[in-house]
Amino acid sequence: MKFSTALIALTALAGSSSAFQAPAVTAGRTLNNRGIDSALMSSTMDEAATAVNGNAVNGARRKKTKQERLELASKGLQVHTIGLSIHHASVEVREKLAIPEHDWNIQSNIITSTGVVEEAAILSTCNRFEIYYAASDPHEANARVMEFLAERSGLPVSTLRRNIFMLSGDDAVWHLMRVSGGLDSLVVGEGQILSQVRQCHLHSIEEDGCGGKVLSRLLNNAVAAGKRVRSETSISKGSVSISSAAVELSEHMCLKDLNLPFSEARLAVVGAGTMTRLLITHLASRGLERISIVNRSMARPMELQEQFPDVEIEIVLEDGLWDVVSRSDIVYTATSSPNYVIDKASLEENGQNAGRPLMLVDIAVPRNIGSDSAELPAVVPYNVDDLKAVVAKNTAMRQREMIEAENLLREEADSFIGWRESLSAIPTINQLQERANMFRQEELKKCTRKLSQNDNFSDRELEAVERLSRGIVNKMLHGPMSHLRRAESVEKKQAALSELSSMFRLDDEAGGRGRGRRRR
């Protein structure tokens, strides 16, 4: 009976309190946290240029810790991207910004070192260079990234502006989904970009990575989206890589440039990495019987010999490069060298400036073959930009698959956007819990003061009353918080946030004190 009396007393006190009495819902403004769209990002280009040229971003602000970035994620961080690709920029510009994969995190840390950019991840491939970043102030962050690009490339801002693209918010999310799905690739549906996006994600979550909560989630979603596209559509069927496009181009132009059928051409490749493996794969599918590989070491070429037992692979170290070039009709280059492997001067020096025609196909970025080699009458050079005409045919054949792929990517993009917007509910949930607990403690203090005057109540029974008060509050908050989490669309979630803020007067700091004044 004593406990039930306390329960009745507590219930009566809670019921008489106005702490949880929801007033009639009034029409309030709808909160909009969706971020700045691409138009606004474009409008800040001039500000970014001014900041870069004037060195406005000077590194005075310290880099935030990972814990601080996690907290910021719930306070309105938006995703942005600045970059350039084969669709927007020439290879001459792209190669000045190219970053080897082992340096992605180093450069990301440089970008975030001032604290203006909260999270950053770099994706640098032969066809694109993109920086994905999250920041609470897009104007300052935009200026910081532009400053980084100008410093790294040595190019004037005016040149960068003509070549880069800038996207923000949902547009940046959608772009990354299309990149991972292979829809933004030179060869639609190619699989190598998915592996590269996956590496970008893995680097971002490493100890020295700068992915944070928002970017790491976005990159992970993008990888999942890319896998869905390739498993649930036929977009990756057939020739879908830069290497395959290079083979198609050389096969198509062989008779015209060399006056020789492709099947009779003597082939060589400089480099022995992933691109070379893919190149030999596609050449083997066309009946390749023998090829020469020039490399700095023997290990990787020997691995390729094991992978392609039906192909006669001659391994030559780099000091034998010109011997191989002199007896080849088509030479593919795919090395990670930052300098030219072949150019006009070296061709002339090694007697390749006249006589038998030579086709050079460069699929590396930075380029391995100097553009001045085209000045020699016997040399016909091609680079990755020349592959566009070849892949146009592939793109046309994949239009139907692209539509289906975009539907899948839209689902994944919406999933991330919904998650990102759910972060905006965290402060409201915390406010609601804190406010409810404040009122609980106020009312419990009154109740226990009265009950403690009764000598028949033990400390254990008073603790039971305290647990009961917590249980009542948790039960009452369960519905509102579940409603916030269940809101399906961004608009519904924002409306729910606005309604709860109004119903429980979360923005009214004097809400709790006002009730006391009315009772005097």
MIGU-281517 format. One record per residue (C-alpha): residue number from 1; residue in one letter; y, z, x. Coordinates in pm, whole numbers, plus 50000, padded with zeros to 5 digits. Layout:
// residues N
(NUM; a; (Y; Z; X))
...
//
This chain:
// residues 520
(1; m; (50000; 50000; 50000))
(2; k; (50236; 50082; 50284))
(3; f; (50189; 49739; 50440))
(4; s; (50221; 49560; 50106))
(5; t; (50543; 49750; 50041))
(6; a; (50680; 49627; 50372))
(7; l; (50572; 49274; 50289))
(8; i; (50754; 49287; 49955))
(9; a; (51063; 49427; 50123))
(10; l; (51065; 49153; 50390))
(11; t; (51004; 48880; 50134))
(12; a; (51287; 49008; 49919))
(13; l; (51522; 49014; 50216))
(14; a; (51424; 48662; 50320))
(15; g; (51458; 48537; 49966))
(16; s; (51804; 48685; 49925))
(17; s; (51925; 48534; 50251))
(18; s; (52119; 48209; 50242))
(19; a; (51983; 48107; 50581))
(20; f; (51730; 47865; 50434))
(21; q; (51903; 47776; 50110))
(22; a; (51950; 47402; 50133))
(23; p; (52266; 47283; 49962))
(24; a; (52275; 46957; 49772))
(25; v; (52249; 46666; 50012))
(26; t; (52583; 46499; 50058))
(27; a; (52641; 46150; 50176))
(28; g; (52715; 46173; 50544))
(29; r; (52755; 45923; 50819))
(30; t; (52431; 45787; 50962))
(31; l; (52384; 45865; 51328))
(32; n; (52326; 45562; 51543))
(33; n; (52169; 45617; 51883))
(34; r; (52025; 45272; 51937))
(35; g; (52234; 45208; 52242))
(36; i; (52459; 44934; 52362))
(37; d; (52351; 44580; 52289))
(38; s; (52367; 44282; 52515))
(39; a; (52713; 44182; 52398))
(40; l; (52858; 44511; 52515))
(41; m; (52675; 44481; 52844))
(42; s; (52829; 44139; 52892))
(43; s; (53171; 44282; 52814))
(44; t; (53135; 44529; 53100))
(45; m; (53075; 44260; 53360))
(46; d; (53441; 44256; 53460))
(47; e; (53441; 44634; 53494))
(48; a; (53129; 44614; 53709))
(49; a; (53288; 44352; 53933))
(50; t; (53600; 44566; 53973))
(51; a; (53388; 44869; 54059))
(52; v; (53191; 44676; 54319))
(53; n; (53489; 44510; 54482))
(54; g; (53684; 44835; 54485))
(55; n; (53386; 45047; 54587))
(56; a; (53444; 45260; 54278))
(57; v; (53097; 45407; 54287))
(58; n; (53111; 45612; 54606))
(59; g; (52804; 45833; 54587))
(60; a; (52992; 46155; 54509))
(61; r; (52748; 46250; 54236))
(62; r; (52417; 46391; 54353))
(63; k; (52085; 46249; 54245))
(64; k; (51931; 46444; 53959))
(65; t; (51590; 46603; 53993))
(66; k; (51292; 46473; 53797))
(67; q; (51310; 46777; 53568))
(68; e; (51675; 46704; 53493))
(69; r; (51591; 46340; 53420))
(70; l; (51318; 46451; 53178))
(71; e; (51572; 46667; 52994))
(72; l; (51821; 46380; 52987))
(73; a; (51560; 46155; 52828))
(74; s; (51599; 46349; 52504))
(75; k; (51977; 46319; 52511))
(76; g; (52032; 45948; 52463))
(77; l; (51910; 45762; 52773))
(78; q; (51900; 45389; 52705))
(79; v; (51710; 45121; 52895))
(80; h; (51896; 44835; 53063))
(81; t; (51798; 44552; 53292))
(82; i; (51989; 44337; 53537))
(83; g; (51814; 44061; 53722))
(84; l; (51761; 43698; 53795))
(85; s; (51467; 43467; 53753))
(86; i; (51363; 43111; 53804))
(87; h; (51519; 43035; 53463))
(88; h; (51866; 43152; 53569))
(89; a; (51896; 43143; 53946))
(90; s; (51817; 42906; 54230))
(91; v; (51565; 43002; 54495))
(92; e; (51849; 43031; 54749))
(93; v; (51991; 43325; 54551))
(94; r; (51656; 43480; 54458))
(95; e; (51537; 43501; 54817))
(96; k; (51845; 43701; 54920))
(97; l; (51748; 43977; 54676))
(98; a; (51369; 43967; 54713))
(99; i; (51221; 44308; 54798))
(100; p; (50866; 44356; 54934))
(101; e; (50651; 44574; 54710))
(102; h; (50624; 44852; 54968))
(103; d; (51005; 44889; 54951))
(104; w; (51040; 44904; 54571))
(105; n; (51062; 45282; 54558))
(106; i; (51290; 45302; 54862))
(107; q; (51542; 45070; 54698))
(108; s; (51504; 45243; 54359))
(109; n; (51601; 45570; 54527))
(110; i; (51907; 45404; 54673))
(111; i; (52011; 45288; 54325))
(112; t; (51971; 45637; 54178))
(113; s; (52114; 45820; 54479))
(114; t; (52461; 45862; 54325))
(115; g; (52332; 46015; 54001))
(116; v; (52499; 45750; 53786))
(117; v; (52163; 45582; 53720))
(118; e; (51908; 45837; 53597))
(119; e; (51591; 45628; 53629))
(120; a; (51518; 45297; 53803))
(121; a; (51228; 45064; 53876))
(122; i; (51225; 44733; 54064))
(123; l; (51012; 44427; 53988))
(124; s; (51038; 44164; 54260))
(125; t; (50813; 43857; 54258))
(126; c; (50834; 43498; 54377))
(127; n; (50994; 43395; 54046))
(128; r; (51207; 43694; 53949))
(129; f; (51398; 43994; 54070))
(130; e; (51470; 44256; 53804))
(131; i; (51597; 44613; 53802))
(132; y; (51508; 44823; 53501))
(133; y; (51713; 45137; 53472))
(134; a; (51800; 45415; 53227))
(135; a; (52139; 45582; 53208))
(136; s; (52354; 45779; 52968))
(137; d; (52670; 45590; 53067))
(138; p; (52592; 45217; 53075))
(139; h; (52933; 45118; 53213))
(140; e; (52905; 45333; 53525))
(141; a; (52536; 45248; 53569))
(142; n; (52609; 44878; 53538))
(143; a; (52874; 44904; 53808))
(144; r; (52635; 45095; 54033))
(145; v; (52359; 44835; 54003))
(146; m; (52606; 44552; 54063))
(147; e; (52728; 44731; 54374))
(148; f; (52369; 44758; 54497))
(149; l; (52305; 44387; 54436))
(150; a; (52621; 44283; 54617))
(151; e; (52548; 44506; 54916))
(152; r; (52187; 44396; 54946))
(153; s; (52242; 44023; 54901))
(154; g; (52571; 43988; 55086))
(155; l; (52678; 43754; 54805))
(156; p; (53019; 43777; 54636))
(157; v; (53018; 43922; 54284))
(158; s; (53136; 43588; 54148))
(159; t; (52817; 43422; 54274))
(160; l; (52599; 43701; 54138))
(161; r; (52764; 43674; 53797))
(162; r; (52672; 43306; 53773))
(163; n; (52306; 43381; 53841))
(164; i; (52214; 43716; 53689))
(165; f; (52133; 43816; 53333))
(166; m; (52208; 44154; 53178))
(167; l; (52030; 44310; 52882))
(168; s; (52048; 44649; 52717))
(169; g; (51869; 44864; 52461))
(170; d; (51619; 44685; 52243))
(171; d; (51694; 44351; 52414))
(172; a; (51590; 44494; 52752))
(173; v; (51270; 44634; 52597))
(174; w; (51187; 44298; 52438))
(175; h; (51251; 44114; 52763))
(176; l; (51006; 44332; 52957))
(177; m; (50743; 44287; 52686))
(178; r; (50778; 43907; 52713))
(179; v; (50762; 43927; 53093))
(180; s; (50442; 44133; 53085))
(181; g; (50292; 43904; 52821))
(182; g; (50356; 43602; 53043))
(183; l; (50595; 43439; 52795))
(184; d; (50888; 43443; 53037))
(185; s; (50686; 43306; 53328))
(186; l; (50725; 42963; 53479))
(187; v; (50366; 42901; 53373))
(188; v; (50334; 43050; 53025))
(189; g; (50056; 43306; 53002))
(190; e; (49993; 43338; 53377))
(191; g; (49806; 43655; 53462))
(192; q; (49960; 43752; 53795))
(193; i; (50279; 43888; 53638))
(194; l; (50080; 44145; 53438))
(195; s; (49936; 44280; 53763))
(196; q; (50286; 44293; 53909))
(197; v; (50427; 44483; 53609))
(198; r; (50135; 44723; 53641))
(199; q; (50223; 44781; 54006))
(200; c; (50584; 44839; 53906))
(201; h; (50466; 45109; 53664))
(202; l; (50234; 45270; 53919))
(203; h; (50510; 45283; 54180))
(204; s; (50756; 45428; 53929))
(205; i; (50534; 45733; 53867))
(206; e; (50459; 45800; 54233))
(207; e; (50603; 46110; 54399))
(208; d; (50894; 45909; 54541))
(209; g; (50926; 45690; 54231))
(210; c; (51229; 45696; 54002))
(211; g; (51060; 45608; 53672))
(212; g; (51131; 45928; 53482))
(213; k; (51016; 45985; 53126))
(214; v; (51172; 45681; 52960))
(215; l; (51107; 45402; 53211))
(216; s; (50752; 45512; 53294))
(217; r; (50669; 45510; 52922))
(218; l; (50829; 45165; 52877))
(219; l; (50642; 45014; 53173))
(220; n; (50314; 45164; 53055))
(221; n; (50371; 45016; 52707))
(222; a; (50451; 44681; 52865))
(223; v; (50123; 44681; 53059))
(224; a; (49933; 44762; 52739))
(225; a; (50120; 44481; 52560))
(226; g; (50031; 44231; 52832))
(227; k; (49665; 44324; 52810))
(228; r; (49666; 44281; 52432))
(229; v; (49822; 43936; 52458))
(230; r; (49557; 43815; 52699))
(231; s; (49264; 43969; 52514))
(232; e; (49370; 43883; 52157))
(233; t; (49512; 43533; 52211))
(234; s; (49414; 43225; 52412))
(235; i; (49744; 43205; 52595))
(236; s; (49585; 43268; 52936))
(237; k; (49321; 42999; 52903))
(238; g; (49337; 42709; 53150))
(239; s; (49582; 42666; 53437))
(240; v; (49817; 42959; 53408))
(241; s; (49948; 43054; 53754))
(242; i; (50200; 42936; 54010))
(243; s; (49910; 42840; 54234))
(244; s; (49756; 42622; 53966))
(245; a; (50092; 42457; 53901))
(246; a; (50121; 42384; 54275))
(247; v; (49781; 42219; 54270))
(248; e; (49873; 42013; 53964))
(249; l; (50201; 41906; 54125))
(250; s; (50041; 41800; 54454))
(251; e; (49760; 41620; 54273))
(252; h; (50008; 41438; 54050))
(253; m; (50243; 41336; 54333))
(254; c; (49982; 41266; 54602))
(255; l; (49940; 40894; 54536))
(256; k; (50313; 40837; 54505))
(257; d; (50423; 41040; 54808))
(258; l; (50129; 40986; 55041))
(259; n; (49979; 40662; 54910))
(260; l; (49652; 40851; 54906))
(261; p; (49417; 40977; 54632))
(262; f; (49422; 41356; 54608))
(263; s; (49046; 41373; 54657))
(264; e; (49087; 41216; 55005))
(265; a; (49381; 41427; 55118))
(266; r; (49330; 41672; 55405))
(267; l; (49451; 42014; 55293))
(268; a; (49577; 42322; 55472))
(269; v; (49736; 42649; 55364))
(270; v; (49949; 42889; 55567))
(271; g; (49886; 43251; 55467))
(272; a; (49579; 43426; 55329))
(273; g; (49702; 43656; 55053))
(274; t; (49659; 43659; 54676))
(275; m; (49842; 43331; 54624))
(276; t; (49612; 43158; 54872))
(277; r; (49305; 43296; 54697))
(278; l; (49429; 43164; 54363))
(279; l; (49520; 42833; 54526))
(280; i; (49168; 42787; 54666))
(281; t; (49022; 42887; 54328))
(282; h; (49206; 42604; 54154))
(283; l; (49141; 42357; 54434))
(284; a; (48769; 42441; 54419))
(285; s; (48768; 42368; 54046))
(286; r; (48885; 42016; 54139))
(287; g; (48602; 41963; 54385))
(288; l; (48759; 42095; 54705))
(289; e; (48509; 42078; 54991))
(290; r; (48709; 42184; 55296))
(291; i; (49046; 42339; 55380))
(292; s; (49216; 42490; 55685))
(293; i; (49375; 42836; 55665))
(294; v; (49640; 42939; 55918))
(295; n; (49697; 43313; 55938))
(296; r; (49813; 43587; 56177))
(297; s; (49473; 43759; 56173))
(298; m; (49109; 43677; 56098))
(299; a; (49026; 43950; 55844))
(300; r; (49163; 43801; 55522))
(301; p; (49056; 43441; 55589))
(302; m; (48704; 43569; 55659))
(303; e; (48709; 43748; 55323))
(304; l; (48802; 43416; 55162))
(305; q; (48511; 43250; 55339))
(306; e; (48280; 43502; 55174))
(307; q; (48442; 43454; 54832))
(308; f; (48414; 43074; 54848))
(309; p; (48078; 42996; 55013))
(310; d; (48080; 42641; 54870))
(311; v; (48408; 42557; 55043))
(312; e; (48418; 42485; 55414))
(313; i; (48707; 42702; 55535))
(314; e; (48843; 42652; 55886))
(315; i; (49027; 42960; 56015))
(316; v; (49310; 42902; 56262))
(317; l; (49540; 43169; 56407))
(318; e; (49914; 43113; 56381))
(319; d; (49952; 42976; 56733))
(320; g; (49746; 42677; 56616))
(321; l; (49977; 42602; 56320))
(322; w; (50111; 42271; 56448))
(323; d; (49770; 42140; 56540))
(324; v; (49666; 42197; 56178))
(325; v; (49988; 42044; 56039))
(326; s; (49948; 41734; 56256))
(327; r; (49607; 41653; 56105))
(328; s; (49683; 41750; 55742))
(329; d; (49821; 41546; 55454))
(330; i; (49921; 41839; 55230))
(331; v; (50024; 42181; 55360))
(332; y; (50073; 42471; 55118))
(333; t; (50269; 42774; 55240))
(334; a; (50225; 43119; 55087))
(335; t; (50321; 43384; 55342))
(336; s; (50539; 43695; 55309))
(337; s; (50749; 43597; 55609))
(338; p; (51125; 43650; 55555))
(339; n; (51196; 43355; 55787))
(340; y; (51111; 42986; 55767))
(341; v; (50766; 42900; 55895))
(342; i; (50844; 42529; 55889))
(343; d; (51186; 42362; 55902))
(344; k; (51345; 42041; 56025))
(345; a; (51388; 42157; 56384))
(346; s; (51031; 42276; 56422))
(347; l; (50896; 41958; 56261))
(348; e; (51094; 41741; 56504))
(349; e; (50996; 41958; 56796))
(350; n; (50628; 41912; 56709))
(351; g; (50645; 41538; 56650))
(352; q; (50634; 41542; 56268))
(353; n; (50962; 41358; 56216))
(354; a; (50816; 41011; 56167))
(355; g; (50496; 40821; 56111))
(356; r; (50227; 40952; 55877))
(357; p; (50373; 41105; 55554))
(358; l; (50336; 41479; 55503))
(359; m; (50364; 41677; 55178))
(360; l; (50477; 42039; 55206))
(361; v; (50431; 42263; 54900))
(362; d; (50606; 42599; 54934))
(363; i; (50502; 42861; 54675))
(364; a; (50656; 43159; 54855))
(365; v; (50976; 43353; 54791))
(366; p; (51154; 43397; 55026))
(367; r; (51087; 43036; 55112))
(368; n; (50859; 42945; 55401))
(369; i; (50989; 42588; 55431))
(370; g; (51351; 42505; 55511))
(371; s; (51522; 42269; 55267))
(372; d; (51651; 42064; 55563))
(373; s; (51295; 41934; 55619))
(374; a; (51367; 41689; 55334))
(375; e; (51600; 41506; 55573))
(376; l; (51302; 41374; 55767))
(377; p; (51177; 41039; 55627))
(378; a; (50807; 41122; 55657))
(379; v; (50826; 41468; 55499))
(380; v; (50822; 41540; 55124))
(381; p; (50885; 41913; 55058))
(382; y; (50845; 42096; 54724))
(383; n; (50924; 42458; 54634))
(384; v; (50869; 42680; 54331))
(385; d; (51170; 42534; 54150))
(386; d; (51001; 42192; 54154))
(387; l; (50713; 42329; 53945))
(388; k; (50921; 42340; 53626))
(389; a; (50838; 41983; 53522))
(390; v; (50470; 42043; 53579))
(391; v; (50454; 42353; 53362))
(392; a; (50657; 42204; 53075))
(393; k; (50338; 42033; 52960))
(394; n; (50147; 42361; 52966))
(395; t; (50421; 42536; 52769))
(396; a; (50411; 42273; 52495))
(397; m; (50036; 42315; 52457))
(398; r; (50072; 42690; 52420))
(399; q; (50338; 42703; 52148))
(400; r; (50098; 42826; 51880))
(401; e; (49959; 43095; 52108))
(402; m; (50312; 43200; 52202))
(403; i; (50395; 43272; 51838))
(404; e; (50087; 43488; 51799))
(405; a; (50159; 43661; 52129))
(406; e; (50515; 43740; 52024))
(407; n; (50387; 43908; 51709))
(408; l; (50168; 44135; 51920))
(409; l; (50449; 44204; 52164))
(410; r; (50682; 44292; 51878))
(411; e; (50436; 44559; 51764))
(412; e; (50431; 44712; 52111))
(413; a; (50809; 44691; 52146))
(414; d; (50857; 44862; 51809))
(415; s; (50612; 45131; 51918))
(416; f; (50820; 45211; 52226))
(417; i; (51151; 45193; 52039))
(418; g; (51014; 45434; 51779))
(419; w; (50904; 45674; 52052))
(420; r; (51237; 45648; 52229))
(421; e; (51425; 45722; 51909))
(422; s; (51196; 46018; 51843))
(423; l; (51344; 46177; 52156))
(424; s; (51673; 46206; 51971))
(425; a; (51501; 46440; 51726))
(426; i; (51422; 46694; 51999))
(427; p; (51771; 46853; 52009))
(428; t; (51775; 46875; 51628))
(429; i; (51430; 47037; 51622))
(430; n; (51538; 47283; 51891))
(431; q; (51858; 47363; 51699))
(432; l; (51661; 47414; 51380))
(433; q; (51414; 47647; 51551))
(434; e; (51689; 47845; 51724))
(435; r; (51894; 47880; 51405))
(436; a; (51591; 47985; 51200))
(437; n; (51488; 48239; 51463))
(438; m; (51840; 48381; 51474))
(439; f; (51837; 48444; 51101))
(440; r; (51482; 48578; 51121))
(441; q; (51583; 48833; 51381))
(442; e; (51893; 48933; 51186))
(443; e; (51698; 48994; 50866))
(444; l; (51406; 49156; 51050))
(445; k; (51645; 49396; 51222))
(446; k; (51779; 49510; 50886))
(447; c; (51431; 49540; 50742))
(448; t; (51279; 49733; 51032))
(449; r; (51577; 49967; 51043))
(450; k; (51503; 50069; 50686))
(451; l; (51127; 50080; 50733))
(452; s; (51147; 50282; 51054))
(453; q; (51314; 50560; 50858))
(454; n; (50986; 50602; 50675))
(455; d; (50768; 50831; 50888))
(456; n; (50457; 50681; 50733))
(457; f; (50511; 50347; 50916))
(458; s; (50352; 50316; 51257))
(459; d; (50464; 50088; 51544))
(460; r; (50155; 49876; 51485))
(461; e; (50255; 49813; 51123))
(462; l; (50609; 49726; 51229))
(463; e; (50464; 49472; 51475))
(464; a; (50262; 49325; 51187))
(465; v; (50585; 49284; 50991))
(466; e; (50741; 49106; 51290))
(467; r; (50443; 48867; 51313))
(468; l; (50470; 48809; 50940))
(469; s; (50837; 48712; 50975))
(470; r; (50749; 48458; 51245))
(471; g; (50473; 48314; 51028))
(472; i; (50706; 48269; 50730))
(473; v; (50967; 48093; 50944))
(474; n; (50709; 47864; 51105))
(475; k; (50567; 47769; 50766))
(476; m; (50912; 47690; 50632))
(477; l; (51003; 47479; 50936))
(478; h; (50676; 47286; 50940))
(479; g; (50780; 47052; 50659))
(480; p; (51123; 46952; 50796))
(481; m; (50993; 46900; 51150))
(482; s; (50695; 46697; 51030))
(483; h; (50935; 46486; 50825))
(484; l; (51136; 46412; 51140))
(485; r; (50828; 46310; 51336))
(486; r; (50685; 46095; 51055))
(487; a; (50996; 45883; 50999))
(488; e; (50861; 45532; 51054))
(489; s; (51172; 45329; 51126))
(490; v; (51470; 45403; 51347))
(491; e; (51699; 45398; 51042))
(492; k; (51481; 45648; 50852))
(493; k; (51465; 45880; 51152))
(494; q; (51842; 45870; 51195))
(495; a; (51888; 45939; 50823))
(496; a; (51646; 46232; 50844))
(497; l; (51836; 46377; 51141))
(498; s; (52164; 46351; 50952))
(499; e; (52018; 46508; 50638))
(500; l; (51862; 46803; 50820))
(501; s; (52178; 46865; 51021))
(502; s; (52371; 46878; 50696))
(503; m; (52114; 47077; 50496))
(504; f; (52078; 47351; 50757))
(505; r; (52438; 47329; 50882))
(506; l; (52322; 47273; 51241))
(507; d; (52661; 47138; 51344))
(508; d; (52841; 47438; 51191))
(509; e; (52852; 47703; 51463))
(510; a; (53012; 47948; 51221))
(511; g; (52753; 47882; 50952))
(512; g; (52573; 48213; 51009))
(513; r; (52895; 48418; 51028))
(514; g; (53040; 48264; 50713))
(515; r; (52767; 48420; 50500))
(516; g; (52855; 48761; 50637))
(517; r; (53222; 48720; 50549))
(518; r; (53141; 48629; 50190))
(519; r; (52936; 48946; 50150))
(520; r; (53216; 49183; 50250))
//
